[in-house]
Protein backbone atom coordinates (compact mmCIF):
# COMPACT_ATOMS: atom_id res chain seq x y z
CA UNK A 1 0.00 0.00 0.00
CA UNK A 2 1.51 3.31 -0.94
CA UNK A 3 1.26 6.10 1.54
CA UNK A 4 -1.18 8.87 0.91
CA UNK A 5 0.58 11.70 -0.86
CA UNK A 6 0.22 14.94 1.05
CA UNK A 7 -1.93 17.32 -0.94
CA UNK A 8 -3.05 14.46 -3.16
CA UNK A 9 -6.59 13.80 -4.18
CA UNK A 10 -7.34 11.70 -1.13
CA UNK A 11 -6.17 14.35 1.32
CA UNK A 12 -9.15 15.56 3.31
CA UNK A 13 -9.41 19.32 2.98
CA UNK A 14 -12.64 19.86 4.89
CA UNK A 15 -12.35 19.20 8.64
CA UNK A 16 -8.88 17.65 8.19
CA UNK A 17 -8.70 16.85 11.92
CA UNK A 18 -11.18 14.05 11.23
CA UNK A 19 -8.90 12.30 8.74
CA UNK A 20 -7.26 9.07 9.89
CA UNK A 21 -4.09 7.76 8.32
CA UNK A 22 -3.94 4.36 9.92
CA UNK A 23 -4.65 1.46 7.63
CA UNK A 24 -6.26 -0.42 10.51
CA UNK A 25 -8.92 2.32 10.62
CA UNK A 26 -9.61 1.84 6.91
CA UNK A 27 -10.03 -1.88 7.42
CA UNK A 28 -12.28 -1.42 10.45
CA UNK A 29 -14.66 0.84 8.51
CA UNK A 30 -14.73 -1.42 5.47
CA UNK A 31 -15.27 -4.51 7.61
CA UNK A 32 -18.15 -2.87 9.50
CA UNK A 33 -19.98 -1.74 6.36
CA UNK A 34 -22.18 -3.78 4.08
CA UNK A 35 -22.95 -1.49 1.16
CA UNK A 36 -20.54 0.60 -0.89
CA UNK A 37 -21.79 3.47 -3.00
CA UNK A 38 -19.85 3.15 -6.24
CA UNK A 39 -19.55 5.74 -8.99
CA UNK A 40 -19.98 4.79 -12.65
CA UNK A 41 -19.85 7.24 -15.53
CA UNK A 42 -22.14 6.66 -18.48
CA UNK A 43 -22.07 9.20 -21.30
CA UNK A 44 -20.83 11.97 -18.98
CA UNK A 45 -23.60 11.22 -16.48
CA UNK A 46 -22.34 9.85 -13.17
CA UNK A 47 -24.39 7.18 -11.45
CA UNK A 48 -23.97 6.11 -7.83
CA UNK A 49 -24.81 2.45 -7.33
CA UNK A 50 -25.24 0.75 -3.97
CA UNK A 51 -23.32 -2.54 -4.15
CA UNK A 52 -22.68 -5.27 -1.63
CA UNK A 53 -18.97 -5.79 -1.12
CA UNK A 54 -16.44 -7.59 1.02
CA UNK A 55 -12.89 -6.69 1.92
CA UNK A 56 -10.30 -9.34 1.19
CA UNK A 57 -6.88 -8.23 2.37
CA UNK A 58 -5.72 -5.41 0.09
CA UNK A 59 -8.78 -5.26 -2.11
CA UNK A 60 -12.51 -4.77 -2.16
CA UNK A 61 -14.52 -7.48 -3.86
CA UNK A 62 -17.66 -6.51 -5.75
CA UNK A 63 -20.09 -8.67 -7.64
CA UNK A 64 -22.85 -7.99 -10.08
CA UNK A 65 -24.70 -9.41 -13.02
CA UNK A 66 -22.82 -9.97 -16.26
CA UNK A 67 -25.95 -8.45 -17.85
CA UNK A 68 -25.64 -5.08 -16.08
CA UNK A 69 -24.48 -2.28 -18.35
CA UNK A 70 -23.16 -0.10 -15.52
CA UNK A 71 -21.40 -3.05 -13.94
CA UNK A 72 -19.75 -3.87 -17.28
CA UNK A 73 -18.44 -0.32 -17.40
CA UNK A 74 -16.89 -0.83 -13.96
CA UNK A 75 -15.40 -4.12 -15.14
CA UNK A 76 -13.84 -2.35 -18.13
CA UNK A 77 -11.70 -0.36 -15.70
CA UNK A 78 -13.26 3.09 -15.71
CA UNK A 79 -12.02 5.38 -12.93
CA UNK A 80 -14.29 4.91 -9.96
CA UNK A 81 -14.83 5.76 -6.32
CA UNK A 82 -16.32 3.42 -3.74
CA UNK A 83 -17.56 5.11 -0.58
CA UNK A 84 -18.65 3.26 2.56
CA UNK A 85 -20.41 5.38 5.17
CA UNK A 86 -21.55 4.26 8.59
CA UNK A 87 -23.90 6.65 10.27
CA UNK A 88 -23.26 6.44 14.01
CA UNK A 89 -25.29 9.18 15.63
CA UNK A 90 -26.46 12.76 16.01
CA UNK A 91 -24.15 15.56 17.16
CA UNK A 92 -26.36 18.19 18.75
CA UNK A 93 -24.55 21.47 19.32
CA UNK A 94 -26.00 24.72 20.68
CA UNK A 95 -26.21 26.04 17.12
CA UNK A 96 -27.46 24.47 13.91
CA UNK A 97 -24.13 25.43 12.36
CA UNK A 98 -22.08 23.22 14.68
CA UNK A 99 -24.61 20.37 14.72
CA UNK A 100 -23.70 17.38 12.60
CA UNK A 101 -23.40 13.60 12.66
CA UNK A 102 -21.12 10.96 14.02
CA UNK A 103 -19.95 8.84 11.12
CA UNK A 104 -17.16 6.70 9.76
CA UNK A 105 -16.50 7.08 6.07
CA UNK A 106 -14.01 5.30 3.83
CA UNK A 107 -13.45 6.42 0.24
CA UNK A 108 -11.46 4.28 -2.18
CA UNK A 109 -10.35 5.61 -5.57
CA UNK A 110 -9.14 3.44 -8.40
CA UNK A 111 -10.10 1.15 -11.21
CA UNK A 112 -11.70 -2.26 -10.94
CA UNK A 113 -10.27 -5.40 -12.46
CA UNK A 114 -12.42 -8.37 -13.44
CA UNK A 115 -11.38 -11.59 -11.74
CA UNK A 116 -10.84 -14.91 -13.44
CA UNK A 117 -13.61 -17.50 -13.42
CA UNK A 118 -11.45 -19.70 -11.22
CA UNK A 119 -11.61 -17.05 -8.47
CA UNK A 120 -15.39 -16.79 -8.48
CA UNK A 121 -16.24 -19.48 -5.92
CA UNK A 122 -13.85 -18.01 -3.35
CA UNK A 123 -15.17 -14.50 -4.00
CA UNK A 124 -18.78 -15.57 -3.65
CA UNK A 125 -17.88 -17.33 -0.41
CA UNK A 126 -16.34 -14.13 0.89
CA UNK A 127 -19.36 -12.03 -0.13
CA UNK A 128 -21.80 -14.53 1.37
CA UNK A 129 -19.84 -14.63 4.62
CA UNK A 130 -19.83 -10.81 4.59
CA UNK A 131 -23.63 -10.84 4.43
CA UNK A 132 -23.85 -13.29 7.34
CA UNK A 133 -20.93 -15.14 8.92
CA UNK A 134 -21.34 -18.90 8.73
CA UNK A 135 -23.90 -18.84 5.92
CA UNK A 136 -21.65 -20.20 3.18
CA UNK A 137 -21.47 -23.64 4.77
CA UNK A 138 -25.29 -23.79 5.01
CA UNK A 139 -26.33 -22.93 1.45
CA UNK A 140 -26.44 -25.15 -1.61
CA UNK A 141 -23.14 -24.96 -3.55
CA UNK A 142 -23.14 -22.56 -6.50
CA UNK A 143 -23.86 -24.10 -9.90
CA UNK A 144 -21.73 -23.56 -12.99
CA UNK A 145 -24.60 -21.59 -14.52
CA UNK A 146 -24.85 -19.29 -11.50
CA UNK A 147 -21.10 -18.68 -11.51
CA UNK A 148 -21.23 -17.85 -15.23
CA UNK A 149 -23.98 -15.28 -14.63
CA UNK A 150 -21.99 -13.51 -11.91
CA UNK A 151 -19.26 -10.99 -12.62
CA UNK A 152 -16.73 -10.44 -9.86
CA UNK A 153 -14.40 -7.48 -9.64
CA UNK A 154 -11.64 -6.32 -7.37
CA UNK A 155 -10.84 -2.75 -6.46
CA UNK A 156 -7.32 -2.45 -4.96
CA UNK A 157 -7.00 -0.56 -1.68
CA UNK A 158 -4.20 1.65 -3.01
CA UNK A 159 -5.61 5.16 -2.83
CA UNK A 160 -8.02 5.83 -0.02
CA UNK A 161 -9.05 8.17 2.73
CA UNK A 162 -10.86 7.60 5.99
CA UNK A 163 -12.72 10.20 7.96
CA UNK A 164 -14.17 9.57 11.40
CA UNK A 165 -16.42 11.91 13.33
CA UNK A 166 -16.80 10.66 16.89
CA UNK A 167 -16.24 13.71 19.09
CA UNK A 168 -18.65 15.73 21.24
CA UNK A 169 -20.06 18.91 19.69
CA UNK A 170 -17.52 21.72 19.49
CA UNK A 171 -19.35 24.91 20.33
CA UNK A 172 -17.44 28.18 20.49
CA UNK A 173 -16.85 29.39 24.07
CA UNK A 174 -19.54 32.07 23.86
CA UNK A 175 -22.18 29.38 23.18
CA UNK A 176 -21.23 27.03 26.02
CA UNK A 177 -22.95 29.14 28.66
CA UNK A 178 -26.29 29.18 26.81
CA UNK A 179 -29.12 27.23 28.47
CA UNK A 180 -29.25 24.77 25.55
CA UNK A 181 -28.61 21.04 25.87
CA UNK A 182 -25.70 19.77 23.80
CA UNK A 183 -24.42 16.27 23.31
CA UNK A 184 -24.63 13.24 21.11
CA UNK A 185 -27.25 10.57 20.52
CA UNK A 186 -25.82 7.27 19.25
CA UNK A 187 -27.54 5.30 16.53
CA UNK A 188 -27.17 1.57 16.29
CA UNK A 189 -28.37 -1.08 13.93
CA UNK A 190 -29.69 -4.38 15.19
CA UNK A 191 -31.43 -7.47 13.88
CA UNK A 192 -35.15 -7.99 14.36
CA UNK A 193 -37.00 -11.30 14.51
CA UNK A 194 -36.14 -13.64 11.62
CA UNK A 195 -39.07 -14.32 9.26
CA UNK A 196 -39.24 -17.76 7.61
CA UNK A 197 -39.88 -17.86 3.86
CA UNK A 198 -43.54 -18.68 3.05
CA UNK A 199 -42.37 -21.74 1.12
CA UNK A 200 -40.20 -23.11 3.95
CA UNK A 201 -41.24 -26.71 4.64
CA UNK A 202 -42.13 -27.43 8.28
CA UNK A 203 -39.49 -28.73 10.64
CA UNK A 204 -36.49 -26.74 9.41
CA UNK A 205 -35.05 -24.82 12.36
CA UNK A 206 -33.27 -21.47 12.29
CA UNK A 207 -29.71 -22.05 11.14
CA UNK A 208 -26.65 -21.50 13.29
CA UNK A 209 -25.59 -18.45 11.28
CA UNK A 210 -28.80 -16.61 12.14
CA UNK A 211 -28.89 -17.82 15.74
CA UNK A 212 -25.32 -16.65 16.24
CA UNK A 213 -25.94 -13.18 14.76
CA UNK A 214 -29.18 -12.57 16.64
CA UNK A 215 -27.87 -14.23 19.81
CA UNK A 216 -24.64 -12.28 20.03
CA UNK A 217 -26.66 -9.12 19.64
CA UNK A 218 -28.99 -10.11 22.52
CA UNK A 219 -25.95 -10.62 24.73
CA UNK A 220 -24.74 -7.15 23.78
CA UNK A 221 -28.14 -5.64 24.53
CA UNK A 222 -28.16 -7.22 27.97
CA UNK A 223 -24.90 -5.56 28.99
CA UNK B 1 -42.68 16.06 -12.22
CA UNK B 2 -42.28 14.57 -15.63
CA UNK B 3 -42.99 10.91 -16.03
CA UNK B 4 -40.08 8.59 -16.37
CA UNK B 5 -39.42 7.96 -20.04
CA UNK B 6 -39.57 4.23 -20.83
CA UNK B 7 -36.11 3.03 -21.72
CA UNK B 8 -34.63 6.24 -20.35
CA UNK B 9 -31.61 6.42 -18.14
CA UNK B 10 -33.62 6.03 -14.96
CA UNK B 11 -35.35 2.87 -16.15
CA UNK B 12 -34.22 0.00 -13.98
CA UNK B 13 -32.84 -2.75 -16.18
CA UNK B 14 -31.64 -5.13 -13.47
CA UNK B 15 -34.44 -6.78 -11.51
CA UNK B 16 -37.03 -4.42 -13.05
CA UNK B 17 -39.79 -5.99 -10.92
CA UNK B 18 -38.32 -4.09 -7.99
CA UNK B 19 -38.78 -0.69 -9.63
CA UNK B 20 -41.53 1.53 -8.24
CA UNK B 21 -43.11 4.30 -10.27
CA UNK B 22 -45.16 5.99 -7.59
CA UNK B 23 -43.90 9.37 -6.51
CA UNK B 24 -45.11 8.68 -2.97
CA UNK B 25 -42.58 5.82 -2.82
CA UNK B 26 -39.80 8.19 -3.84
CA UNK B 27 -40.79 10.64 -1.14
CA UNK B 28 -41.05 7.91 1.49
CA UNK B 29 -37.50 6.69 0.78
CA UNK B 30 -36.05 10.20 0.71
CA UNK B 31 -37.86 11.16 3.91
CA UNK B 32 -36.63 8.04 5.72
CA UNK B 33 -32.98 8.54 4.74
CA UNK B 34 -30.45 10.88 6.29
CA UNK B 35 -27.40 10.64 4.05
CA UNK B 36 -27.25 10.89 0.26
CA UNK B 37 -24.24 9.61 -1.63
CA UNK B 38 -23.58 12.27 -4.24
CA UNK B 39 -21.33 12.00 -7.29
CA UNK B 40 -18.90 14.77 -8.18
CA UNK B 41 -16.47 14.63 -11.08
CA UNK B 42 -13.07 16.23 -10.65
CA UNK B 43 -10.62 15.97 -13.55
CA UNK B 44 -12.30 12.80 -14.88
CA UNK B 45 -12.13 11.19 -11.43
CA UNK B 46 -15.55 10.60 -9.88
CA UNK B 47 -15.91 11.09 -6.14
CA UNK B 48 -18.84 9.87 -4.06
CA UNK B 49 -19.53 12.16 -1.11
CA UNK B 50 -21.86 11.38 1.78
CA UNK B 51 -23.96 14.49 2.38
CA UNK B 52 -26.77 15.25 4.78
CA UNK B 53 -29.89 16.31 2.90
CA UNK B 54 -33.53 17.09 3.36
CA UNK B 55 -36.43 16.81 0.94
CA UNK B 56 -38.47 19.94 0.46
CA UNK B 57 -41.39 19.28 -1.87
CA UNK B 58 -40.01 18.78 -5.38
CA UNK B 59 -36.35 19.17 -4.51
CA UNK B 60 -33.53 17.84 -2.40
CA UNK B 61 -31.70 20.39 -0.29
CA UNK B 62 -27.97 19.96 0.28
CA UNK B 63 -25.57 22.10 2.24
CA UNK B 64 -21.83 22.32 2.49
CA UNK B 65 -18.98 24.66 3.11
CA UNK B 66 -18.35 27.48 0.66
CA UNK B 67 -14.70 26.46 1.06
CA UNK B 68 -15.19 22.92 -0.28
CA UNK B 69 -13.80 22.40 -3.77
CA UNK B 70 -16.01 19.41 -4.56
CA UNK B 71 -19.08 21.19 -3.21
CA UNK B 72 -18.30 24.20 -5.41
CA UNK B 73 -18.20 21.90 -8.41
CA UNK B 74 -21.69 20.66 -7.49
CA UNK B 75 -22.84 24.25 -7.08
CA UNK B 76 -21.56 25.06 -10.57
CA UNK B 77 -24.14 22.67 -11.99
CA UNK B 78 -22.12 19.64 -13.00
CA UNK B 79 -24.21 16.57 -13.84
CA UNK B 80 -24.66 14.58 -10.66
CA UNK B 81 -26.43 11.64 -9.09
CA UNK B 82 -27.67 11.51 -5.51
CA UNK B 83 -28.40 8.03 -4.19
CA UNK B 84 -30.15 7.31 -0.90
CA UNK B 85 -30.05 3.69 0.25
CA UNK B 86 -31.76 2.25 3.28
CA UNK B 87 -30.56 -1.19 4.21
CA UNK B 88 -33.50 -3.08 5.68
CA UNK B 89 -32.39 -6.66 6.17
CA UNK B 90 -30.87 -9.91 5.00
CA UNK B 91 -32.54 -12.12 2.40
CA UNK B 92 -31.30 -15.65 3.04
CA UNK B 93 -32.11 -18.03 0.20
CA UNK B 94 -31.13 -21.68 -0.12
CA UNK B 95 -28.30 -20.63 -2.46
CA UNK B 96 -25.74 -17.86 -2.25
CA UNK B 97 -26.84 -16.81 -5.73
CA UNK B 98 -30.41 -15.96 -4.65
CA UNK B 99 -29.37 -14.46 -1.31
CA UNK B 100 -29.42 -10.68 -1.14
CA UNK B 101 -30.66 -7.77 0.93
CA UNK B 102 -33.86 -5.97 1.65
CA UNK B 103 -33.36 -2.35 0.75
CA UNK B 104 -35.00 0.82 -0.46
CA UNK B 105 -32.97 2.88 -2.88
CA UNK B 106 -33.76 6.22 -4.52
CA UNK B 107 -31.52 7.62 -7.25
CA UNK B 108 -31.91 11.21 -8.43
CA UNK B 109 -30.14 12.48 -11.55
CA UNK B 110 -29.73 16.12 -12.42
CA UNK B 111 -27.80 19.28 -11.76
CA UNK B 112 -27.74 21.31 -8.58
CA UNK B 113 -28.58 25.00 -8.38
CA UNK B 114 -27.18 27.28 -5.70
CA UNK B 115 -29.88 29.00 -3.66
CA UNK B 116 -30.01 32.69 -2.87
CA UNK B 117 -28.72 33.95 0.47
CA UNK B 118 -32.28 34.88 1.41
CA UNK B 119 -33.25 31.20 1.27
CA UNK B 120 -30.49 30.02 3.57
CA UNK B 121 -32.25 30.34 6.93
CA UNK B 122 -35.27 28.33 5.72
CA UNK B 123 -32.99 25.69 4.21
CA UNK B 124 -30.90 25.35 7.38
CA UNK B 125 -34.12 25.01 9.35
CA UNK B 126 -35.24 22.21 7.06
CA UNK B 127 -31.88 20.43 7.34
CA UNK B 128 -31.76 20.80 11.11
CA UNK B 129 -35.29 19.47 11.43
CA UNK B 130 -34.30 16.58 9.17
CA UNK B 131 -31.50 15.69 11.58
CA UNK B 132 -33.87 15.80 14.54
CA UNK B 133 -37.46 17.04 14.50
CA UNK B 134 -38.03 19.94 16.90
CA UNK B 135 -34.35 20.86 17.19
CA UNK B 136 -34.52 24.11 15.22
CA UNK B 137 -36.58 25.86 17.90
CA UNK B 138 -34.07 24.82 20.57
CA UNK B 139 -30.79 25.99 19.06
CA UNK B 140 -29.28 29.47 18.97
CA UNK B 141 -30.32 31.33 15.79
CA UNK B 142 -27.77 31.25 12.97
CA UNK B 143 -25.45 34.23 12.74
CA UNK B 144 -24.80 36.19 9.56
CA UNK B 145 -21.25 34.86 9.55
CA UNK B 146 -22.45 31.26 9.77
CA UNK B 147 -24.94 31.78 6.97
CA UNK B 148 -22.22 33.30 4.81
CA UNK B 149 -19.97 30.27 5.35
CA UNK B 150 -22.70 27.84 4.30
CA UNK B 151 -23.53 27.03 0.69
CA UNK B 152 -26.99 25.63 0.04
CA UNK B 153 -28.01 23.84 -3.13
CA UNK B 154 -31.16 22.32 -4.53
CA UNK B 155 -31.39 19.27 -6.73
CA UNK B 156 -34.78 19.08 -8.47
CA UNK B 157 -36.68 15.79 -8.23
CA UNK B 158 -37.22 15.60 -11.98
CA UNK B 159 -35.44 12.48 -13.06
CA UNK B 160 -35.38 9.64 -10.57
CA UNK B 161 -35.83 5.97 -9.96
CA UNK B 162 -36.81 4.01 -6.89
CA UNK B 163 -36.10 0.37 -6.28
CA UNK B 164 -37.47 -1.55 -3.32
CA UNK B 165 -36.52 -5.07 -2.31
CA UNK B 166 -38.90 -6.32 0.37
CA UNK B 167 -39.93 -9.80 -0.75
CA UNK B 168 -39.08 -13.23 0.65
CA UNK B 169 -36.23 -15.10 -1.04
CA UNK B 170 -37.20 -16.48 -4.45
CA UNK B 171 -35.60 -19.87 -4.73
CA UNK B 172 -36.19 -21.97 -7.84
CA UNK B 173 -38.64 -24.85 -7.24
CA UNK B 174 -35.88 -27.48 -7.17
CA UNK B 175 -34.26 -25.72 -4.18
CA UNK B 176 -37.40 -25.34 -2.08
CA UNK B 177 -37.35 -28.97 -0.93
CA UNK B 178 -33.76 -28.78 0.33
CA UNK B 179 -33.33 -29.01 4.12
CA UNK B 180 -31.98 -25.45 4.27
CA UNK B 181 -33.60 -22.62 6.20
CA UNK B 182 -34.68 -19.67 4.07
CA UNK B 183 -36.18 -16.38 5.07
CA UNK B 184 -35.37 -12.81 5.95
CA UNK B 185 -33.82 -11.11 8.96
CA UNK B 186 -34.88 -7.47 9.37
CA UNK B 187 -32.39 -4.80 10.35
CA UNK B 188 -33.47 -1.70 12.18
CA UNK B 189 -31.77 1.41 13.41
CA UNK B 190 -32.52 2.83 16.83
CA UNK B 191 -31.24 5.51 19.16
CA UNK B 192 -29.04 4.65 22.12
CA UNK B 193 -28.69 6.63 25.37
CA UNK B 194 -28.00 10.34 24.80
CA UNK B 195 -24.55 11.48 25.97
CA UNK B 196 -24.25 15.04 27.35
CA UNK B 197 -21.37 17.16 26.04
CA UNK B 198 -18.44 17.30 28.52
CA UNK B 199 -18.82 21.10 28.63
CA UNK B 200 -22.57 21.04 29.38
CA UNK B 201 -23.23 23.10 32.52
CA UNK B 202 -25.16 21.26 35.25
CA UNK B 203 -28.94 21.59 35.42
CA UNK B 204 -29.73 21.56 31.71
CA UNK B 205 -32.18 18.72 31.04
CA UNK B 206 -32.52 16.67 27.87
CA UNK B 207 -34.47 18.71 25.34
CA UNK B 208 -37.91 17.82 24.05
CA UNK B 209 -36.54 16.96 20.60
CA UNK B 210 -34.34 14.20 22.02
CA UNK B 211 -36.95 12.97 24.50
CA UNK B 212 -39.50 12.73 21.72
CA UNK B 213 -37.19 10.81 19.38
CA UNK B 214 -35.96 8.37 22.01
CA UNK B 215 -39.39 8.10 23.65
CA UNK B 216 -41.34 7.36 20.49
CA UNK B 217 -38.83 4.64 19.77
CA UNK B 218 -39.33 3.08 23.22
CA UNK B 219 -43.06 2.99 22.58
CA UNK B 220 -42.40 1.23 19.28
CA UNK B 221 -40.09 -1.26 20.95
CA UNK B 222 -42.75 -2.09 23.53
CA UNK B 223 -45.31 -3.03 20.89
Contacts between the chains, C-beta under 8 A, distances in Angstrom:
chain1	res1	chain2	res2	distance
A	9	B	42	7.4
A	9	B	45	6.6
A	13	B	67	8.0
A	13	B	68	7.2
A	13	B	69	6.7
A	14	B	65	5.8
A	14	B	67	7.2
A	14	B	68	5.2
A	34	B	87	6.2
A	34	B	101	7.5
A	35	B	85	6.0
A	35	B	87	5.8
A	35	B	101	7.7
A	35	B	103	7.8
A	37	B	37	3.6
A	37	B	48	5.0
A	37	B	50	7.8
A	37	B	83	6.0
A	37	B	85	7.1
A	38	B	48	7.2
A	39	B	39	5.2
A	39	B	46	3.6
A	39	B	47	7.2
A	39	B	48	5.0
A	40	B	46	7.9
A	41	B	41	7.5
A	41	B	46	6.1
A	42	B	9	7.4
A	44	B	79	6.3
A	45	B	9	6.6
A	45	B	79	5.2
A	45	B	81	7.2
A	45	B	109	6.5
A	46	B	39	3.6
A	46	B	40	7.9
A	46	B	41	6.1
A	46	B	46	5.3
A	46	B	79	6.5
A	46	B	80	6.4
A	46	B	81	5.1
A	47	B	39	7.2
A	47	B	81	5.1
A	47	B	107	7.2
A	47	B	109	7.8
A	48	B	37	5.0
A	48	B	38	7.2
A	48	B	39	5.0
A	48	B	48	5.6
A	48	B	81	4.8
A	48	B	82	7.3
A	48	B	83	4.0
A	48	B	107	7.0
A	49	B	83	7.3
A	50	B	37	7.8
A	50	B	83	6.4
A	50	B	85	4.2
A	50	B	103	7.0
A	50	B	105	5.7
A	52	B	100	7.7
A	52	B	101	6.7
A	65	B	14	5.9
A	67	B	13	7.9
A	67	B	14	7.2
A	68	B	13	7.2
A	68	B	14	5.2
A	69	B	13	6.7
A	79	B	44	6.3
A	79	B	45	5.2
A	79	B	46	6.5
A	80	B	46	6.4
A	81	B	45	7.3
A	81	B	46	5.1
A	81	B	47	5.1
A	81	B	48	4.8
A	82	B	48	7.3
A	83	B	37	6.0
A	83	B	48	4.0
A	83	B	49	7.3
A	83	B	50	6.4
A	85	B	35	6.0
A	85	B	37	7.1
A	85	B	50	4.2
A	87	B	34	6.2
A	87	B	35	5.7
A	89	B	192	7.6
A	90	B	131	6.1
A	90	B	132	5.8
A	92	B	132	6.8
A	92	B	135	6.7
A	92	B	207	8.0
A	92	B	209	8.0
A	92	B	210	7.2
A	93	B	139	7.4
A	94	B	139	6.2
A	94	B	140	5.4
A	95	B	139	5.4
A	95	B	140	4.7
A	95	B	142	6.8
A	95	B	146	7.0
A	96	B	124	5.3
A	96	B	125	7.7
A	96	B	127	7.6
A	96	B	128	4.4
A	96	B	135	7.7
A	96	B	136	6.8
A	96	B	139	5.1
A	96	B	142	5.8
A	96	B	146	8.0
A	97	B	124	7.9
A	97	B	142	6.0
A	97	B	143	7.7
A	97	B	146	4.1
A	97	B	149	7.8
A	97	B	150	7.2
A	99	B	128	6.5
A	99	B	131	6.4
A	99	B	135	7.3
A	99	B	139	6.9
A	100	B	52	7.7
A	101	B	34	7.5
A	101	B	35	7.7
A	101	B	52	6.7
A	101	B	131	7.4
A	103	B	35	7.7
A	103	B	50	7.0
A	105	B	50	5.6
A	107	B	47	7.2
A	107	B	48	7.0
A	109	B	45	6.5
A	109	B	47	7.7
A	124	B	96	5.4
A	124	B	97	7.9
A	125	B	96	7.7
A	127	B	96	7.7
A	128	B	96	4.4
A	128	B	99	6.5
A	131	B	90	6.1
A	131	B	99	6.4
A	131	B	101	7.4
A	132	B	90	5.8
A	132	B	92	6.8
A	132	B	185	7.8
A	135	B	92	6.7
A	135	B	96	7.7
A	135	B	99	7.3
A	136	B	96	6.8
A	138	B	180	6.2
A	138	B	181	7.4
A	139	B	93	7.4
A	139	B	94	6.2
A	139	B	95	5.4
A	139	B	96	5.1
A	139	B	99	6.9
A	139	B	180	6.4
A	140	B	94	5.4
A	140	B	95	4.7
A	140	B	175	6.2
A	140	B	178	6.0
A	140	B	180	6.6
A	142	B	95	6.8
A	142	B	96	5.8
A	142	B	97	6.0
A	143	B	97	7.7
A	146	B	95	7.0
A	146	B	96	8.0
A	146	B	97	4.1
A	149	B	97	7.8
A	150	B	97	7.2
A	168	B	195	7.6
A	168	B	197	4.6
A	168	B	198	5.8
A	168	B	199	7.6
A	169	B	197	5.4
A	171	B	197	7.7
A	171	B	199	7.3
A	175	B	140	6.2
A	176	B	199	5.0
A	176	B	201	7.5
A	177	B	201	6.9
A	178	B	140	6.0
A	179	B	204	6.0
A	180	B	138	6.2
A	180	B	139	6.4
A	180	B	140	6.6
A	180	B	204	7.2
A	180	B	207	7.7
A	181	B	138	7.4
A	181	B	196	7.3
A	181	B	200	6.8
A	181	B	204	5.1
A	181	B	205	6.9
A	181	B	206	6.0
A	181	B	207	4.6
A	181	B	210	7.2
A	182	B	196	7.4
A	182	B	197	4.2
A	182	B	199	7.6
A	182	B	200	5.6
A	183	B	194	5.7
A	183	B	195	5.2
A	183	B	196	4.4
A	183	B	197	4.7
A	183	B	200	6.5
A	184	B	194	7.2
A	184	B	195	4.9
A	184	B	197	7.6
A	185	B	132	7.8
A	185	B	191	5.4
A	185	B	192	7.1
A	185	B	194	4.8
A	185	B	195	7.5
A	185	B	210	6.1
A	185	B	213	7.3
A	185	B	214	7.3
A	186	B	191	7.0
A	186	B	192	3.7
A	186	B	193	7.2
A	186	B	195	7.2
A	187	B	189	5.6
A	187	B	190	7.3
A	187	B	191	6.1
A	187	B	192	7.1
A	188	B	189	7.0
A	188	B	190	6.4
A	188	B	192	5.6
A	189	B	187	5.6
A	189	B	188	7.0
A	189	B	189	5.0
A	190	B	187	7.2
A	190	B	188	6.3
A	190	B	190	6.8
A	191	B	185	5.4
A	191	B	186	6.9
A	191	B	187	6.1
A	192	B	89	7.6
A	192	B	185	7.2
A	192	B	186	3.7
A	192	B	187	7.1
A	192	B	188	5.6
A	193	B	186	7.2
A	194	B	183	5.7
A	194	B	184	7.2
A	194	B	185	4.8
A	195	B	168	7.6
A	195	B	183	5.2
A	195	B	184	4.9
A	195	B	185	7.5
A	195	B	186	7.2
A	196	B	181	7.3
A	196	B	182	7.4
A	196	B	183	4.3
A	197	B	168	4.5
A	197	B	169	5.4
A	197	B	171	7.7
A	197	B	182	4.1
A	197	B	183	4.7
A	197	B	184	7.6
A	198	B	168	5.7
A	199	B	168	7.6
A	199	B	171	7.3
A	199	B	176	5.1
A	199	B	182	7.6
A	200	B	181	6.8
A	200	B	182	5.6
A	200	B	183	6.4
A	201	B	176	7.5
A	201	B	177	6.9
A	204	B	179	6.1
A	204	B	180	7.2
A	204	B	181	5.1
A	205	B	181	6.9
A	206	B	181	6.0
A	207	B	92	8.0
A	207	B	180	7.6
A	207	B	181	4.6
A	209	B	92	8.0
A	210	B	92	7.2
A	210	B	181	7.2
A	210	B	185	6.1
A	213	B	185	7.3
A	214	B	185	7.2
